[in-house]
Structure formats: C-alpha cells, structure tokens
Amino acid sequence: MLRRILVLATTVLIAGACAGCGDTDDWVLARAATGWAAQYATAENSSYSASAGPDALRLDWIRSVKGEVGAQVALGSDHYLAVNGQTAAGCSLMLWENDNRARQRWCTRLVQGGGFASPLLDGFDNVYMGQPGLVQSFPTTQWVRWRTPVIGMPMTMRFLSPGRLLVLTHLGQVLVFDAQRGTVVGTSLDLVAGLDPRDSFRGLDDCRSGGPDCPVAAAPAFSEAAGLVVAPLWEPGADEPVLIGLRYRPGQTPLLSREWTSDAVGGGPLASPVMSADGSTVYVNGRDERLWAINSDDGTAKWSVPLDYLAQTPPSVTPSGLVVAGGGPGAQLVAIRDTAEEGEEIWRRDDVTPLSTSSLAGVGYTVVSDGAAEGGDAGMALAVFDLGDGHTINRYELPGGSGWPVGVSVGQDGRLVTATSDGRVFGFAPA
C-alpha cells in the first residue's frame, strides 16, 4: 500500500512539473551567433550590438591571411572568429580562436572570387560560406556538413527564422535553405531572367564597385518584424540600380515573393540597405550623396538628408533611431536622428575621415585615416567615439595596415576585431 502511494505521489509531482512543458526541440534549430555573426552584425545590417563595448582597448594580436580580405570578420557566440581571405594558394576560409592570440582552429580553401562576402556563424559555431557556384556549411571541424550548387556567388547569408537560411547570389538567384540539411525549401526566385547556370563568375569583378554587370552587388537586409528582405538590384540594360522588397511568408507557398520595386533613391542605392529595428524603415546610401529613409511597406521615400560626400559603406542604426552615416574616402563622421517626419542631423565631425561603416555598441567604433605612415602612405587607426556628440574617446594605430579597412566586429566578450584589405587582421581586448 505504501509503495502504491509513493508511486502515485511521484506521478503527480512529475505531471505537475511538466504541466507547462511543450515541444522544446526548436533549440536544435540554427540561429545567428550572439557575437558579430556576420558582416554588419545582424540580419537587418544594423552594425549594432546590444553588448556594451569597451571604450579603452589594447592591441592583443596581429595575424595575416597571406592574401586579401574584403569583408568583415565574423565572431561567434563564444571565442571563435571566421575570416574569408582571397589567397594565391593554400587556405582561404579560416577559423581562429579570438581569445588565444588568433590560434588557428582549422582552415580550408574555397574557389576564389567572392571576397566581398563574409562568413556567417550560428550559435553552434557552424560556418556558412559561399563560393562562385556553391553554398556550403562547415561544423567546428573543417569537414563539410553540406554543399549545394547555386547560380552565382552567394552574398553574406542571413537567417530568416530558426533553421532557415537566406541565400541571395550576385546574379539574383534567391533561395531558402534548411540550415541543417543544406536542402532548398520551396522554390527558388530569379530576380534576373536568362541566367546561365554554368557561368557563376559572370560580373563578379563589378561587385566591389557596385557596377551594372553585378545585378546584386551588396548583402541583403532582412527584418523579421516586417517579414521583408530588401536588396539592391541592377537589372540588365537599366540606367541605374533600384531597391526591391521581397515578402517572406513562413509556411506558405511561395515562401518569398517580390513585393515592390523602388526607384526613389537618387541615382540608385549604393552598398547594403539597413532595416530599422521595428522593420518600418529602410536606410540606404544614394549615389546622389544623400542618406535615404524608405518606407518598407511600399518602397516610397520618407525623407533624405545631404551628406555632402559619397558614402561607400552602409549606415549604422540603433534601435532608438540614431543613424551614423557610412564611410569611405572623403567621408565625415555624421549622426542623424530619425524623427519619423525627417532626418535631423545632430552632430558632424569634419576633422576625421571614417573609412569603414561604424560599429555601435554603447560607443562607436570605426577605422579612420591616420595621417602619414611609413613610405608616405596614409595610415589607419581604430577610433572609439561617443554616440552623444561624436567626440573621440580613444584612438589606436593599426600597425602596418594598408589598403582599405573592412569594418570593426564587436564580440559580446568585449573583444574587437578589424582587418585591412592587405590581409592583416587585428585583435583588440578590453584594456
């Protein structure tokens, strides 16, 4: 009798403990790493991190990929970093230990030509990276998890929802992948007609400059709040590129459909678009030297403000609506507040030249021109600046860095990584 009572009591306790339990299998579905998962940090391309970044740093390590780097370094949830190099021989895709003086975990060689795209890291440290004609994923070892042919070079990839991966190639093929299996979900969407599936290198050389032979020359932005993918598109024979909006409807057919096409941006968009935190607004550089805010519902213009320089990298956006304009040669450090009715310039620094997109994490980080270096060339420095008024908090030289910078990646552990196009990668730790 006592044994029966104990069994009944145990059953009641277990039932009570699991009364609120549900299916929790979704934890195994891949999501973006909580570090700087890919170029421009988030699926919205915001270049924003909720982690509080340090305002005092120390240079921890310097490494070279022995080639060129054309996209930001990706930082995982823990201490791994992934970098896409363009090298004459040997490895090109590399996974390093950020907290161990960039000790190499593994590396592999990819088909070259897609240096403008960054790797994407998920929360399990799996790496997603494309090469011309192929998209593939690697586990924490260098062995391939899966690989699938595509038409063109995949731009930096994004997660649309847990386990669903957006792949948009430079030739305008759009696909949704099962991130675990590497299989295509639904059907592909072609933004450009008459694609030759055998020629994934066509127009690659025009992607870096955003020229007409590269139909999709920059990474798309995705807003889960709006269920919208936004990308630039230069259609064959067109005088200038346009913005397009693709609606994402999970569980429906088709998964992705073309919602709108917008020619509102003066001269056409340049560099990647950026979505606001609530998904209502798209921020993008115009080739007319203005920053544009576009309504995500229909692609119409909300407002634009003059920058008085050609921003060649995307703007950065905080959830509160602070926009730091993009960088490039001749750029200025400019902050704009989106008031919903207009873009209000709140401060401008014309005494510094930000060469990269600013990364925002409580403070701002950007790579700036640093006067004359050895040999008479302009050097570069990592600048830490205040988001309230733009004043410089700290400045750190990038020894031997040459070419142009690819941006600053901010880890949730307070470590920062930046790189220059000559292949030098710099790791900073909190001072």
N, C-alpha and C positions, 0 to 999 in steps of 0.2 A: 504493500500500500504506500509506504514511504517513497519507494522508488518511482511509483507512478506519479505521485505528487511532484517529485523533483523534475521528472521529465516534462510534465505539464507546465511547471513554472519556467523551465528553460525555454520551452517552445514559445510561451507568452513573451518572455524577455526578448527573444530573437525577433519575433514578429513586431514587437513594439519598436525595437531599434531600427528595423528596416521599413517602418511604416511610410517614411518619406523617401525611401530609396527609389531610384529609377534606373534606366539604362545609362550606364556611365562609360560605355565603350568609346564615346567620342574623344576621350583623352588620347587615344592612339592616332587620331587624325592629325596630319601635319598642319602646323600653323607657323607663321613667321617667327623667327627667333626674337627674343625680347631685347637683344642688343641692337646694333645697327644692321638689320637683317640683310639689307641690300643698298644699292645706290639710292640716295635721298631718303633713306631710313624707313619710311612707311609706304604702304600701298598708295597713299594719297600723294606721294612725292613731297611730303611736307618739310623734310630735313629738320624735323623736330623730335626731341626726345623728352619724355616726362621725367627722366632721371636728372637730378641736379648735377651738372658738370662742375668740375673744379675750376677756380679762377687762377690758381697757381699750379704750375706744372714743372716737371723735369724731364729732359730727354733720356729715355730709358734704353733705346736700342735703335740701330740703323741697319737695314738689310737691303740687298738689291735682288731683283728678279732676273738680272742679267739679260735685260731686254727693255721693253717699253711697257708702261701702264697707262691705260686710257679711261679707267673708270674707278670709282670709289672702292675701297676695301670694305668687305662685309664682315661684321662682328657677330658672333653667336651669342647664345644665352649665357654661356659660361666663359671660356677664355680662348676659344678658337677664333682665328680670322682666316678669311679666304680672299685670295687676290687672283685676278685674271691678267696674266702677263702675255705679252707678244714677244716671243723669243726666237732667235735664229735656229736654235737647236735645243734639245733637252726639254725639261718640264716647262709648262706654261700656266696651268692651273695649280695653285699651291695652297695648302692648309698649314698654318703655323700656330704655335702656342703663344698668344699675346703676352701672357704673364711669365714667360720663360725665355725672355730675350729673343722671341720670334723663332724658337726652335722648330724645325720643320717636322710636321707630323706625317705628311705624305705629299706627293705631287704626281702629276700626270701630264702628258702632252695632248693638247687639242689641236684640231685644224685651225690654222691662224686666219685672221681677218676680221674677227669680231671683238676687238679690244675695247670698243665703246660700251659694251655691256658688262655689268658686274655680276658676280655670283650671287645667289640667294641662299641663305641658311635658314633651316627650320629649327624648331625647338629641340629636335633630337640630333642636331649637328649634321643632318644630311645636307648635301650641297646640290643645288640645281643650277646647271650652266649649259648654255648653248654653244654651238659652233655652226659654221655655214652648212645648212642641210640637216642638222641634227639637234635634238634636245635630249639631255641626259641627266641622270642623278647619281650621286655617289654617297655611300654611307660614310661613317667615321674612318673607314679604311679607304684605300684608293680603288677598290674593286667596284665595278659599275653595278648599280642597283637595277637600272633600266636605261634603255636608249630607244628613241623613236624618231624616224625621219620627219622632217618638215621642209617647207619651201622657203628658203631664205635664212637669214641669221636671226635667231631669237633675240629680241631686246631684253633688258633686265626684266625678269619674271616677277609676278606678284601672286599672292594667294587671294582668290576671290571669296572663299569660305573655307572652313576646315576641310582639308583633304582635296581641295580643288585649286588647280594651278592655271593661271592665265599665261598663255604663250602668244605673243604677237611678234611676227617676224618683220624684218625691214622691207620685205616685198608685200606686206599687207595680208598675210595669212593669219587668221585668228583662230586659236584652238583652246579648249578647256581640257585639262588633263586630270586624271586620277593620280594624285601625287604619290601614292603608294605603289601602284602597278605600272604607271607610265603609259596607260591606255587613254585614248581620246574619248571624252564623254560627249555625247551628242554628235553634231556635225560641225565641220569647220566653216568659217565665214571668210570669204575672199573679198578684200577691200579694193583690189585691183584686178581687172579682167585680163585673161590671156597669160597667166603665169606659166612659165616653163619650169616644170618640177625638176628638171635636170640641171638648171642653172641657178644655184643658190648664192653665187658670187656676184651676180649682176647688180651694179650700182653700189656695191659696198664702199668703194672709195669716196663716194659722195655723202656718206652718212655723217662723217665727222663734221663737215661744214654745213650740213642740212641742205644739200643741193637737190635739184629736181630729179636726179637719177636714183635717189633713195626715197621711195614713197613714204616710209615711216622711219624718220631719222632720229627719234628720241623715245625714251621709255614712256609707256602709257601711265596714266594715273587711274586708280580705282577707289571709289568711295562706297563702302558697304552701306553707309547711311542712305545714300541716294540710289544704290544699286546701279551705278553708272561707271563705265570705262570711258575715259577721254584720251584722245591721241591726236597728234598732228598727222596730216595726210597730204602728200603732194601727188595729185593724180596725174597720170601721163598727159602731156600736152597743155596742162594748166599753167597760167602765168605765175601763180603763187600758191603756197600751201593753204589748207583750211584746217579747222578743228572738226573732229567728229565725235559724237557721243554714241556709245553702244550700251543698250539696256541689258542688264544681267537679271535673269529670272530663274532662280534655282528650282529644279524640279519640273520646269516647263519645257515645251518644245516650240521654237528653238531656245536654247539657253541664252544665246547672245543675238541681238538684232540691232540693226542700225536705227538709232532714234532720231538723230538730227545731224545736219552738216552746217557749219557756221563759217562765214567769211567776214565776220565782224572785226577780227583783229587786223589792225592796219599793217599792210604789207605781208600779212600772213604770220603765223606763230613761229617762234624760234626757240629751240630747246624744249624740254619736257614741260607739260602743264602740271599744275598743282591744284589739288582739291582742298576746299575748306573742311574743317572738322565735321561740320553738320551736313556736308555734301551739297550745299546750295550754290556754291560759287566755285568757278574755275579761274585760277590766276595764271597768266601766261605772258611771256615777253612778246612784244610785237616788233617786227623788223622796222617799224617807224620810230624806234627809240622810246616807246611808251610801255608802261605796265598796264595790262588789261584785266578787268574783272568781268567774267562771263557768267550769265545765268545758266545753271546746269540743267534747268528744265527744258530749255528750247534753244540754247546757244546764242541768245541775243546779248548785246553788250549792256553791262550795268554802269560801268564807268571806266575811265582810263586816266592815267597821270603821266606827264612827261618825265622821263629820266634824264634826258639830255646826254645820253650815251647808249651804245648798243649793248644790252645785257646778253651775254652769250651763254650764261648758265641760268638754271631756273631760279625763281624766287624761293624764299623760305617763309613758312606760315605757322604761327602759333594758334592753338585752339581759341584764343581770345581775339584773333583777327589782326594781330601785328604781322605785317609783311615786310621782310627785308629783301630788297631788290637783288637780282642776280649780279654776278661779277663778270670780269673779263678785262682785256686791255682797255685802258682809258675809263674804267668804271669808277664810281664813287660809292661810298657806303651810305645807303639811303633806307630809312624806315618809314613805312606808310601805315596808317591806321584805316581799316575798312569800317566806315561808319554806317554801312548799309546803303546810304544815299550817294556817297562819294568816297574817293580815296584821299585821305588827308595826310600830307607829308608832315611828320612830327620831328624829324631831325635828319641832317645830311652832313656827312664828313667828306669834304673835297680835298682833304690833305692826305688821304690814304687811298690806295688802289686795290680793292679786293679782286683777286684773280679767280676765285672759286665761289661756288654757292656757299652761303653762310650756314653753319650748323648751329641750331638753337637748343640749349639745354639749361635753362636758367640764366645763362650768359650766352654770348655769341662767340663762335669761332670761325675764322676764315683765314685763308692764306693771302698775304699781301705782298706787293712789290717792296723789296727791302734795299733799294738803292743799288750801289755798285758792288759787285762781288769780285773775286779774283778773275783776272782776264778782262775786266771792264764790262762784263755782262751784269744785268740786273739780278740781284739775289732774291730770295724769298724768305718770308718769316711767317710763323703761325701767330696770329693776333687773337687775343681774348678781349672782347669788348662788352660794354654794358648795354643791355637792351633798352634801358630807360632814356639815355641821351647819346649813346654811341661812343662814349669816351673809351680810350684804350686802357684796359686793366693791366695786361701783360703782353709781352711780345717775345717770341723765341725763334732764333735763326734756324733755318733748315740747312745744315752744313752740306755744301756740295750739290744741293738740289738745282736742277736746271730744266729747261723746257717750260712746261706749264703744270700747275697743280690740278689734281683731280678731286679735291674736296677733303673734308675732315669727317671721320667717322667717330662717334662718341659711344663708348661702351657703358653699360649700366654699372660697371665697377669703377667708373671714373677715369678709365684709360682712354686715350685718344690715339688714333692712327691717321696719318695723312701720307700722301705719296705724290711724287712728281713724275712727269711723263718720261723722264730718263730712266725710270725703273727703280728709283730709290724710295724706300718705304721707311717712315719714321714713326716710332712708337713712343708716346709720352705717358707718364704716370703722374698721379697727383703728387705735388711737392710735399 
